[in-house]
Amino acid sequence: MKIPFMRLDRQFEQHKDTIMTICERVFSHGKVLQGPEIDALEAKLCEVMRTKNAVAVGSATDALFFALLTSGVQPGDKVAVPTMTFVASASPVIRANAKPVFVDSGKNFQPDITKTIDLVNAGEVQAVIAVHLFGQLFDIKPLADACRSNNVPLIEDAAQAIGANLNDQIPGSHSFAASLSFDPMKVAGAFGSGGAIVTNDDEIAKRIRQLRYHGRDDSRIYRELGYNSQMASIQAGIINFKLDHLNEWATRRQNIARRYTSVLDELSQVTTPIEQPGETHVFHKYVMTVRSDRNKLRQHLSDAGIGTMVHYGSPLHNEPMFSTHVKPDAEFPEAERFSKEALSLPIYPELHDSEVDQICRELKKFNW
Ligand SMILES: Cc1ncc(COP(=O)(O)O)c(C=O)c1O
């Protein structure tokens, strides 16, 4: 039995009738861009994220770029961003003509917040992009307090964290804005690209609406250089439907994660993701670290037909795109270690119990 890392085909099969009805409705009314599904999705996102505004855009990459532009970041400004994240957490900084300042990883697979706060307090950065990785939130409050008292905008990259909660805090409430992704791999993925910005600042939301469509304002006047970053109405309809399943799917992901953890916690070579009291971890990814040979384990699972991935095999400070932004003496020991030890197991609501059992069996069988 093969167990791929992702099974969008299975998700489609399970919800085919609903998805096809959404597509048919959009094709029938014909407003394939900026249709009523966009307004409905934005209203739903305000509810889910408890923010005053949500603006749907073409991708989370664009959402972060728009957040940077509207935050007042100027060409040449420095922006703190973790080195252990997806490239799109940092590439919008370069696109905004600013300079990323990479921060090492900290504990529990999250960025090192103490180091980020030090950069803010020392006046070494003019903005911060804080990334919530793998479906889990870190406590944003100390960083938000430091940013507020230094007048430094804080942008949350919550691409992987829709539905996550920590002590009733959710992205967007303690920051300037938070970006969300509906990339197909995400917990509420589109069948294509899609992203959004959530913010409590009405003016920022208005400006991002302008930026997403050629810089045009409500009276159809082109105010500034804008972009074409519209979400398709079909995608908005599908995401909206998926958001209704957010809690149910998070519960299923948590159950799968706990099965893996119960097996892996027996092994001294493995560190498993920790669920903290007072939090909802939505397990966008199940990422463990393996101190014995990670690649051998990966091969063992692959030989048994089990797909795995590495998030992330190359910290951003090692990527050529960012080479001019890394000081020669800069060191990122935690991120380097993490990149060699991290391994992600399949986790999606459509995974069958028998498949989870098989993965657990193969994990136990490995010659640790
Ligand atoms: C942490 C993080 N930031 C940003 C992005 C970019 O999202 P999108 O693909 O919607 O542009 C992703 C997507 O994988 C991500 O995981």
The ligand as an SDF file (V2000), in Angstrom:
LIG
                    3D

 16 16  0  0  0  0  0  0  0  0999 V2000
    5.5620   30.0670    5.9460 C   0  0  0  0  0  0  0  0  0  0  0  0
    5.0580   30.4090    4.5740 C   0  0  0  0  0  0  0  0  0  0  0  0
    5.0530   31.6990    4.1850 N   0  0  0  0  0  0  0  0  0  0  0  0
    4.5960   32.0650    2.9720 C   0  0  0  0  0  0  0  0  0  0  0  0
    4.1270   31.1290    2.0820 C   0  0  0  0  0  0  0  0  0  0  0  0
    3.6690   31.5710    0.7280 C   0  0  0  0  0  0  0  0  0  0  0  0
    2.3540   31.2000    0.4700 O   0  0  0  0  0  0  0  0  0  0  0  0
    1.7520   31.2370   -1.0000 P   0  0  0  0  0  0  0  0  0  0  0  0
    2.1430   29.9480   -1.6450 O   0  0  0  0  0  0  0  0  0  0  0  0
    0.2720   31.3460   -0.7810 O   0  0  0  0  0  0  0  0  0  0  0  0
    2.3190   32.4000   -1.7050 O   0  0  0  0  0  0  0  0  0  0  0  0
    4.0930   29.7780    2.4300 C   0  0  0  0  0  0  0  0  0  0  0  0
    3.5840   28.7570    1.4900 C   0  0  0  0  0  0  0  0  0  0  0  0
    4.0070   27.6510    1.4160 O   0  0  0  0  0  0  0  0  0  0  0  0
    4.5840   29.4050    3.7220 C   0  0  0  0  0  0  0  0  0  0  0  0
    4.5800   28.1240    4.1150 O   0  0  0  0  0  0  0  0  0  0  0  0
  1  2  1  0
  2  3  1  0
  2 15  2  0
  3  4  2  0
  4  5  1  0
  5  6  1  0
  5 12  2  0
  6  7  1  0
  7  8  1  0
  8  9  2  0
  8 10  1  0
  8 11  1  0
 12 13  1  0
 12 15  1  0
 13 14  2  0
 15 16  1  0
M  END
$$$$
